[in-house]
Amino acid sequence: MSKKYCIIFGSPRKEGNTASLLSVVKEEINKKGGEISFFDVYESDIAGCRACLGCQKNTDEICCVLDDDMQPILKAAAEADVIIFAAPIYIWSAPAPVKAVIDRLVYSGCKYYGDDPYGPSLFEGKRLALICACGYPVEKAADLYEEEMKRYCKHTNMEYIGMLCERQRNLKEPFMDEEKKLRATEFAKLL
Ligand SMILES: Cc1cc2nc3c(=O)[nH]c(=O)nc-3n(C[C@H](O)[C@H](O)[C@H](O)COP(=O)(O)O)c2cc1C
């Protein structure tokens, strides 16, 4: 059976660096017959988590009571084998629209705060990967974000696959080159 991928894309630059890495990865996923659900969160209306715990009343479904563009993402995440966050680094982390998704997703599927303190994580068995672009050296730009998302995976019982992160020192320089393309192709094989 073909694998399902839920891709959360979060850069305002539609043809920017993250988008060009993602396009290599998407091409590889398509080659192996994967099914992609793609969401451009800069073009979506996604509110921040309200901590209302409405999601905790239903332990059978990945769900949220807020009715906005998070709903199709939750459906795709529930069906996905792999969840991919593809976004540039903004201030050692994800841009605000992506952070909204990260927050909204977590307890929609982790039922730790309802009547049963040992409620399930409905993310168990899913895998998560990061694709990002940055301006500073990768090890100083993306280290905190990667650590955040590793802990996110531990907390949600997802398997952390890894991070593809590439740097562009200066927005005026060309970004994509053969080496980055090769690394993106190799990364896609892990997914
Ligand atoms: C608001 C803002 C914050 C940023 N913060 C960082 C940062 O903390 N570290 C870093 O390396 N680059 C930072 N950058 C640079 C972007 O990560 C970098 O230009 C990236 O390659 C852009 O990717 P994109 O073309 O996919 O949008 C920031 C850019 C913006 C606009």
Ligand as a Chemical Component Dictionary entry (heavy atoms), coordinates in Angstrom:
data_LIG
# 
_chem_comp.id                   LIG 
_chem_comp.type                 NON-POLYMER 
_chem_comp.pdbx_formal_charge   0 
_chem_comp.three_letter_code    LIG 
# 
loop_
_chem_comp_atom.comp_id 
_chem_comp_atom.atom_id 
_chem_comp_atom.alt_atom_id 
_chem_comp_atom.type_symbol 
_chem_comp_atom.charge 
_chem_comp_atom.model_Cartn_x 
_chem_comp_atom.model_Cartn_y 
_chem_comp_atom.model_Cartn_z 
_chem_comp_atom.pdbx_ordinal 
LIG C1  C1  C 0 11.437 37.143 10.499 1  
LIG C2  C2  C 0 12.632 36.320 10.071 2  
LIG C3  C3  C 0 13.367 35.679 11.041 3  
LIG C4  C4  C 0 14.488 34.918 10.692 4  
LIG N1  N1  N 0 15.203 34.283 11.670 5  
LIG C5  C5  C 0 16.260 33.521 11.340 6  
LIG C6  C6  C 0 17.002 32.813 12.343 7  
LIG O1  O1  O 0 16.717 32.857 13.536 8  
LIG N2  N2  N 0 18.049 32.055 11.939 9  
LIG C7  C7  C 0 18.415 31.958 10.631 10 
LIG O2  O2  O 0 19.356 31.249 10.325 11 
LIG N3  N3  N 0 17.725 32.614 9.656  12 
LIG C8  C8  C 0 16.661 33.383 9.981  13 
LIG N4  N4  N 0 15.943 34.016 8.997  14 
LIG C9  C9  C 0 16.344 33.831 7.561  15 
LIG C10 C10 C 0 15.568 32.733 6.857  16 
LIG O3  O3  O 0 15.483 31.557 7.628  17 
LIG C11 C11 C 0 16.280 32.402 5.549  18 
LIG O4  O4  O 0 16.346 33.551 4.730  19 
LIG C12 C12 C 0 15.655 31.261 4.789  20 
LIG O5  O5  O 0 16.593 30.782 3.832  21 
LIG C13 C13 C 0 14.383 31.669 4.049  22 
LIG O6  O6  O 0 13.759 30.512 3.532  23 
LIG P1  P1  P 0 12.522 30.602 2.510  24 
LIG O7  O7  O 0 13.074 31.120 1.206  25 
LIG O8  O8  O 0 12.033 29.213 2.396  26 
LIG O9  O9  O 0 11.494 31.480 3.121  27 
LIG C14 C14 C 0 14.855 34.800 9.322  28 
LIG C15 C15 C 0 14.081 35.452 8.343  29 
LIG C16 C16 C 0 12.989 36.205 8.702  30 
LIG C17 C17 C 0 12.175 36.918 7.630  31 
# 
loop_
_chem_comp_bond.comp_id 
_chem_comp_bond.atom_id_1 
_chem_comp_bond.atom_id_2 
_chem_comp_bond.value_order 
_chem_comp_bond.pdbx_ordinal 
LIG C1  C2  SING 1  
LIG C2  C3  SING 2  
LIG C2  C16 DOUB 3  
LIG C3  C4  DOUB 4  
LIG C4  N1  SING 5  
LIG C4  C14 SING 6  
LIG N1  C5  DOUB 7  
LIG C5  C6  SING 8  
LIG C5  C8  SING 9  
LIG C6  O1  DOUB 10 
LIG C6  N2  SING 11 
LIG N2  C7  SING 12 
LIG C7  O2  DOUB 13 
LIG C7  N3  SING 14 
LIG N3  C8  DOUB 15 
LIG C8  N4  SING 16 
LIG N4  C9  SING 17 
LIG N4  C14 SING 18 
LIG C9  C10 SING 19 
LIG C10 O3  SING 20 
LIG C10 C11 SING 21 
LIG C11 O4  SING 22 
LIG C11 C12 SING 23 
LIG C12 O5  SING 24 
LIG C12 C13 SING 25 
LIG C13 O6  SING 26 
LIG O6  P1  SING 27 
LIG P1  O7  DOUB 28 
LIG P1  O8  SING 29 
LIG P1  O9  SING 30 
LIG C14 C15 DOUB 31 
LIG C15 C16 SING 32 
LIG C16 C17 SING 33 
# 
